[in-house]
Structure formats: C-alpha cells, structure tokens
Amino acid sequence: MSELAITDLHVEIAGKEILKGVNLQLKTGEIHAIMGPNGTGKSTLSEAIMGNPAYKVTQGSVKLDGQELLDLPVDDRARAGLFLAMQYPAEIPGVSNAEFIRGALNARRPEGDPVPAREFLQELYEKMDFLDMKAEMAQRYLNHGFSGGEKKRNEILQMLMIKPKFAILDEIDSGLDIDALKVISKGVNDLRGPDFGALMITHYQRLLDYVVPDKVHVMMGGRVVAEGGPDLAKRLEKEGYTKLRDELGLDIELTDEDV
C-alpha cells in the first residue's frame, strides 16, 4: 500500500496566496473526491502536487511513501507514480497519440529496456476499444482537433496505459454528456484496486454516481473544511456550499454567492 500525504500546503500564484494550509492523506485502494465552490483552490492543488512552476509552494510538504515530491521536477514526480488528467489537455501537433503514450511508458522503464512495440500496440488498441475510441486516434496528433469529450477519453487512456500509483483527475467530467461520462467513469473504475488511488476534483454529484468515492473533501477559502462519505456530496448537491459554510462559522466569501 502506498500513501500520498499532503501536509500544511500553502501555494501562491503571482504573489497571491491561494492554498492556505491544505491537509489530505490518500492511500492506494481509495478514491477520494474534492468538491468546493469556484475559486477555492481545487485546481491549484492539483497543479502544485504535480509541480507546475507557475504555482509557488511557500510552506508544507507533499510526500509519496515518505519521499518529498516538492524537491523533484515534474518528470520525476511522474516516475514516482503520479499522474494528472488535466482539465484542459494541451494539443501537441507533430507527436502522435501512440508515440506520446509509448514515450511516457518507456520513461518509467530502465534505460535500454523499452516496451516491445507489438505488446504496446496490442494493449493500446484493447484500451481504446474499452473506451469506445476509434483505432485511427492512435495515429492522430496528440489531442489535435479532438473534441472536448475525445480529449477527456484520451486522458483516461493514458492513465489506463501508464497505471500510476495515484491519479489526480481535474474535472474530467466537465462538459461531458451522460454517455461520455459513463465511459470515463468506466475507465477510472477499471483501475480501482489495491495498487491504485485517485483524487477526483469535481463540481458535480453526477460523476460520483458512477465512481463512488470512499471519502469526500470540501474545500473553501484554500483549505479543506469538511470531510465525509458519499452522502456529503449528495448534501452539497441539494443544499449548496453557503449553508455548509454558515454552519461551520467560516468567514469566507464564495465566488458565486449573491451579495
């Protein structure tokens, strides 16, 4: 069993503090969800964990099995077992989907021991079929000209091929219709098990109907302010964040709140 431990994490962007002391522990075998109003730091958390240089960590730690990740560049964090499915995946003309994924796999293997081409292609096409992706997408440039739904499926395809210890899924459900959402959820559930953990960032309960989390964390004002099981997400869907904030006695102005 592996553990991702985030302790007293403070992060700022362009001199403005966004995260103000996040504490969160995730183990393999678990799927956690992070919910919260707009502007509370959910995506900032994912970017800081993965090492985006635009996000400056001013305090705290992020450890994977006791190893401090904040000292490592992005590629070493990925080799250690992290994966980030981005909210807005980048388009990279000139690099095919298959080339990109095989390169990511080989970067995790010992030097001089690349994954055999036939073995790689067999698994790639099996996973693409599982996600209802056309075989031709393997040779298309990475995300280039892909629809929003195709980009999200492609992120899950990469996750299924790489098989990370921990996946951070940043709003993989945004903009998806119900059929695409079911396919994305099927991909996450396929990896669910003792060697995999996921941190899903979402605004909506509907994703959690298909990928039922073990734990739900609520972020407001740059901190985790409440934790619970799946019923907490259902309550937020019904009542909203303002009521929870007022019950907790928090002096936080919510971005979408009427004033």
VENCOR-V826231 format. One record per residue. RES is the residue in one small letter. D_LAST is the distance of its C-alpha to the last C-alpha in whole Angstrom. Layout:
RES/D_LAST ; RES/D_LAST
This chain:
m/47 ; s/44 ; e/41 ; l/38 ; a/37 ; i/34 ; t/33 ; d/31 ; l/30 ; h/28 ; v/27 ; e/26 ; i/26 ; a/27 ; g/27 ; k/23 ; e/23 ; i/22 ; l/24 ; k/24 ; g/27 ; v/27 ; n/30 ; l/31 ; q/35 ; l/36 ; k/40 ; t/42 ; g/42 ; e/38 ; i/35 ; h/32 ; a/29 ; i/26 ; m/22 ; g/19 ; p/15 ; n/16 ; g/16 ; t/17 ; g/21 ; k/23 ; s/25 ; t/25 ; l/27 ; s/29 ; e/30 ; a/31 ; i/33 ; m/35 ; g/36 ; n/34 ; p/35 ; a/31 ; y/30 ; k/31 ; v/32 ; t/32 ; q/33 ; g/34 ; s/36 ; v/36 ; k/40 ; l/42 ; d/44 ; g/44 ; q/44 ; e/42 ; l/40 ; l/38 ; d/42 ; l/43 ; p/42 ; v/40 ; d/44 ; d/45 ; r/42 ; a/42 ; r/46 ; a/45 ; g/44 ; l/40 ; f/39 ; l/35 ; a/34 ; m/32 ; q/29 ; y/30 ; p/34 ; a/36 ; e/39 ; i/42 ; p/45 ; g/48 ; v/48 ; s/49 ; n/47 ; a/50 ; e/51 ; f/47 ; i/47 ; r/51 ; g/50 ; a/47 ; l/50 ; n/53 ; a/51 ; r/50 ; r/54 ; p/57 ; e/58 ; g/61 ; d/60 ; p/58 ; v/57 ; p/60 ; a/59 ; r/60 ; e/58 ; f/55 ; l/55 ; q/56 ; e/53 ; l/51 ; y/52 ; e/52 ; k/48 ; m/47 ; d/49 ; f/47 ; l/44 ; d/45 ; m/45 ; k/48 ; a/51 ; e/51 ; m/47 ; a/49 ; q/51 ; r/48 ; y/46 ; l/43 ; n/40 ; h/41 ; g/41 ; f/39 ; s/37 ; g/33 ; g/35 ; e/38 ; k/37 ; k/35 ; r/39 ; n/40 ; e/38 ; i/39 ; l/43 ; q/43 ; m/42 ; l/44 ; m/47 ; i/46 ; k/45 ; p/43 ; k/43 ; f/39 ; a/37 ; i/33 ; l/32 ; d/29 ; e/27 ; i/30 ; d/29 ; s/27 ; g/28 ; l/31 ; d/32 ; i/34 ; d/37 ; a/36 ; l/34 ; k/37 ; v/39 ; i/37 ; s/37 ; k/40 ; g/41 ; v/39 ; n/40 ; d/44 ; l/43 ; r/42 ; g/45 ; p/46 ; d/46 ; f/43 ; g/39 ; a/36 ; l/32 ; m/30 ; i/27 ; t/25 ; h/21 ; y/23 ; q/26 ; r/28 ; l/30 ; l/30 ; d/32 ; y/35 ; v/35 ; v/34 ; p/33 ; d/35 ; k/32 ; v/28 ; h/26 ; v/22 ; m/21 ; m/17 ; g/17 ; g/20 ; r/22 ; v/24 ; v/22 ; a/24 ; e/27 ; g/29 ; g/31 ; p/30 ; d/29 ; l/26 ; a/25 ; k/25 ; r/23 ; l/20 ; e/21 ; k/21 ; e/18 ; g/16 ; y/15 ; t/12 ; k/15 ; l/17 ; r/15 ; d/15 ; e/18 ; l/19 ; g/18 ; l/16 ; d/14 ; i/12 ; e/9 ; l/10 ; t/10 ; d/9 ; e/6 ; d/4 ; v/0
